[in-house]
Amino acid sequence: MQQHHGHTARHSASAPSFPHTGGGDRRPPAGGGCFGLAGKLLLSLLLAAGGGFAVYYTGAGLMKSMEPPPELKKVVEDPIKDAEWQEMVENLEKLSLSYNGRVGICIKDLETGRTWNYNADRLFPSASLVKVPIMAAVFEKIKQGAITLGTEIKLTRQKRVGGSGSLKWVRDGTSLSVMEIIYKMITESDNTATKMLTDYVGMPYLERAFKDLGLERTNITPEGMSLASGRVLRENYTTAREMASLMERIYTGELVNRESSEFMLDVLKHNKSRSRLRKGLPLGWEIGHKTGLLRKACHDVGIVFSPRGDYVIAVLTSEAPDYTTAKNFISKVAKLTYQYYRIDSDYAGLPRVQGAG
């Protein structure tokens, strides 16, 4: 993964922005700031009930005409120290070794570049993590000019599938924009939204796009998209390292392009899951992440915005006794990192986490 130091963030008192919870503004991919794709997303969500896309396009045009504010460099006053990092990863390894199942973890401090890997190249069924590279592949289509965020796709009976998400309850014949479908696919892990996008761009395109994104071990197959609980002929697979790399490239504004990365990061920040990584972190910390759960695999990958620096964390599990055990393990990993990235404690006298954080 690429190392990144001292990213930038944009601030504007007058421009609308996504809700932020503590720790200052730590959204790095500046691009067009709120004037880019992320601003369009927020505007469309706010105005969807009162005018739909006619209002959205008018507002977006006004926002694009505004001059973006100057960039400000983010400063981390107290980044995690070598001794603290070493102690943290030793405790993470103890916790991982004690887990009754398969585990793959990749954690990278985006301020210092320190990285810890634990079975980071082990293959896991990707479950809903595959929706992150699908999102990136759709943005490649947008970049190419083949579609736009406003392109509408009609929901039909054939595209309706079960599992996560609310679109399965929407009336047949309803048209939704690519923007709305992406938002549902990531924030609700909506399976119907995913099928609408994969059917629209086509499986051959996605297979090529995954490789073009630099994914060597993360794949996508028609059988792998099945929601069956048992084994499938050709599974979708990924690794902790490749998912962490995608998250880092979103963070640095390098996945597809800066404006697309900004949009993807803001969507990830609106993930509605409150378990796994989110459960292990304090409410005041911001996280952009994506969960996955299917065929004995349970995952969570994301970017944590902490007072002592931002970090990527990817925790993949499989073959656990049950999903509750796996979710709790992922929460413990997140909680353990929190113990070292918080700033309200005397680190020298901090009670040490032994095994299960």
N, C-alpha and C positions, 0 to 999 in steps of 0.2 A: 504494500500500500504506500501511497505517496505521503511524505511528511509535509506538514503544513505548520507554519509559525505565524502568529500575529495576524489573524484574519481581520477583516473590516466589517463594520456594521453601519447602517444608515439610520438616522433619527429624523423625525419631523414632527413638530408640534401640531401642525395643521392637517397633515395627511392621515387618512384612515389607516389603521394597522391591525394586525391580528392581536388578540389578547395575549399579554405576557405576564408570567407569574414569577416574579422575583429574580434577583441576580443580575439586574440590568439588562440592556438589550444585547443579546448574544447571538442574533441571527446573522451568520456570516455572509451568505451569498447575497451581496448587495444588488448587483445587476441594476434593474430599474427600481429597486426598493418596492415600496407600495405602488409604484407607478407601473410595475411590470405585471407578470402573470399572477403573482400572489395577490396583488391588489385587485385584479379582476376577479379572482376567486372570491375574496371577501365581499366585494361589491355585489356579485351575483347572488351570494347567499343572503345578503341583507335585503336585496330588492326582489328576490324571486317571487315572493308572495304579493308584491305590489307593482306589477308591471312586466315581470318576466324579462326576457332577453332584449326587448325593445328598450327598456329602461337601462338594462345592463350595458348595452352597446353605447348608449348615449353617455352614461357615466364613465365608461372605460375611455371613450374618446376624450372627455374632459381631463381625466387623470393623465393620459398620455401627453396632453399638451402642457402639463405643468412641468416646471424645471425641477429635477431631482436635487435634493440637498447634498452638501459635500459629505464625503466619506470620513468617518472617524475611526481611528485605529483602536482596537480592543486591547486593553492592558490587563493582564492577570497579575495581581500584586503578590500573591503567595502560591505559586505553582507547587504541586506535590514534589517532595524532595526524594532523592535517591533512596535513602533509608526507609522512608515511608512506603515508597513504591515496592521495594523489595519485600518488606513485611507484608504488604497487602497481597502480593502475588503468591507468597508462600502460604498464606491463609486461604487464598482462593484454590490453590492446588490441593490443600488438605480437604477442603470442602468438596471439590470435584472428585477426589479419590474415594470419598465416603459415599458418593451417590450410587444408588442401586439401579444403574442403567447406563446407557451410552451418552457421552457428553462431548461437545465440541465448543470451545470458547475462544473468542478473540477480543481483546480489549486494547485500545490505543488511546493514549493521552494526546490530544490534538494540539496542545501547547508545547509539550516537550518532545513528542515523537516516540516516547517509550511505548513498547508494545509487549503484551503477554499473550502467548498462544498455548492452548491446551487442546490437542487433537484438532487443530484448526483446519486441517485438510481432510478430515474424515467426512465421508459422504453421509448425508442424512436425507430422508424424504423431505422435500422442501415445504410441503403443505402450502399454506397461504403466503409464505415468504416469496413464492414465485410471482406474486402480484407486484412486487417492487420492480423487478426487471421488466415485467409487462408494462407497467406505467412508463418506465424509461423508454421502452421500445415505441410506445404510442407517441411520446414526445419527439422521438426521431422522425416519425411520420409527419408530425406538425412542422418540425424544422425543415423537412424536405418540401413542405408546401402541399403535401398530398391531402391533408385534412386540417381542420382548425379546431380550436377549443369549442367553437360554436356549432360545429358539425353535429347534426342530430341523427340519432339512431333509434329506430322504432323497436319497442319491446313487443315480442311475439311469444306465443305459447312455447315455441321450440327453444327459445332462449331462457325460459324460466326454469330455474333449478332451486333445489332446497338448500338447507344449511343456513349459514350466516347471511345477514342482510335483510333489508326491508323491501327491496324491489320485487321480490317474489309475490308480494301482495298488490302490486300496482296493476292497474287494468291493462289488458291486452290492447295494443295499438297506441299506447302512450309513447310519445317521442321525448327523448332526453338528450341533452348536449353531451359531447365528449367530456367537457369539464365536470358536469354533474355525475357522470358515470365513473370517472376517475375518483372523484371525491367519495362516492359510495364504496367503491372497490377497496379503498385504503382505510377510510375511517370506520367503516362497518365490516370490513372484509367481505363485502357483498359478493356472493357467488354468481348471482344473476348478472350483476354489473360486469363481472369478469368475463362471463360467457359472451355478453354483448360485444365487448371489446375484442376478444380473441376471434370471434366469428367475423367481425367487421374487418380486421386487418389480416386475418388468416394465419393458420399455424405455420406454413412455410416461411412467411415473413418473420414471425416471431423466432423461429429456429435460427434464421440468419442474423436477426437483430441481436440475439443473445451473444452470438459469437462476435459480432461487430462491437458490442459493448465490452469485449475483453473477457467474457466469462468462459473459462476453459472447462469447468466442471459443473456449472449450473446449467441444466438443460430444461427443455419443455417438450412434452409429448401429449398427444390427444388422450392416451390412457391415463397419464399422470394427472390430468385435470379431473378425473373421475372422483366423485365423493364417496366411493365405496370404502367401507372400513377394512376390507381384506386386501390381500396383495393384488397388484395389477400387473399386467404383462410388461409394461415399460413405465417405470416410475419417474417422476420428476425428482431430481436430486440437487443439492447445493451443499456448500461448506460454510463454516463460520468465517473463514478468511475471506471468501468471495462476497458474502453478505456484508461483512464489515467494510470491505473495500468500496462497495456500492454506497454505503452510508457516508464514508469519508468523502467520496467524490461528489455526493450531493452537498455535503457541508462546505467543501471548498469551491463549489460552483462549477465543477468540471464534468458533471454527468449530463451529456447532451450539449448543454451550454449553460451560461450563468442564469439566465432568466428562467429556464426550465428547472434548474436545480433549486432556485428560490421557491418556485411553485411547489415542487415535490416536497421540500422541507416543511413548508407551511401546512401542506396536507398531512404529512406524517405527524406533525404536532397536534393535529386534531383527532388523532386516533382515540376512539371511545373506550378502549380497553382500560380497565382499572386494576387488572391483575398482573402477575408476572413482574416485569421490570418496574412498571409504574407503582405497584404495591410496595416494592422495596425501597422506594425513594420518598423523601418528604414532599408534602403537597406544594411547597413553595418552589420546587425545582421543575424546570421545563424539560420535556423530553419529546423528541420526535421518533416514533418507532412503529414497527409492524410485527404483529404476532402471527403465529401459524400453529395449527392443531389438526392433525389428521393421521390415521393409520399408525397409531402409537408414537407419533412424533409430536413434540410440543416445543415451540421456539418463541423467542422474542429478540429482535435486533433493533438497535436505535442509536441515537445521539443524545447524550445527557449534557445539559448545560448547568454546570456546577460553579460555585463561588471560587473554586481553585483551578478552574480550567475545564474546558469541554472535553468529553471523551466519547469514543465509539465503543459500544458494547454489543457483542453478538453471542447469545447463549442458545445452543441447539441441543436438544435431547431426543432420545428415542429409547424404546424398549423399557420404559419405566413401568412399575407395578400398576400405576393408574395416572390419569391426567392431573389429579390434584397434587400428587407427589411431585410431578414434574413442574407444575406451576409454582409450587412452594419453593422448590430448589432454585428456580430462576429468580424468584423474589429474594432469596437469601444471598445469591450472588450480587444482586443490585444493592442490597442493604449493606453488604460488606464493603463494596466500593464507596458507598455513602460515608461510612465510618472514617474514611481517609480523605475524602474530598470536601467534607464540611469544614467550616471555619470557626465554629463556636465552641471548640474544645482545645484543651491543652494536649497536643498530640503525644508529648513525652509521657503523659500520665494517662493516656486513653486506655480503657480496659481492652485487652486484646481479644479478638474474636478467634475462638478455637473451633475450627470446623464449620458448624452451622451458624453463620453470622446472625 
